[in-house]
Amino acid sequence: MAVEKTNSTSSLAEVIDR
């Protein structure tokens, strides 16, 4: 998971994309 991402939305998007 992208913990470095401050934007929760971006993090979720990346997690879903992966």
N, C-alpha and C positions, 0 to 999 in steps of 0.2 A: 504493500500500500504506500501511496505517496504521503508520508508523514510530513515531509518538508513543505508540501502545498498548504498555504494558509487558507485558501478558499476551499471550504468544505465541498462546494458544488464541483469544483475541478477535481478534487480528490475522488469523489464518488464517481464522476464520469470516467476517470482513469481506471478505477477499480472495475467498473462495469465493462469498460472497453477490454480490459485484460481478463 
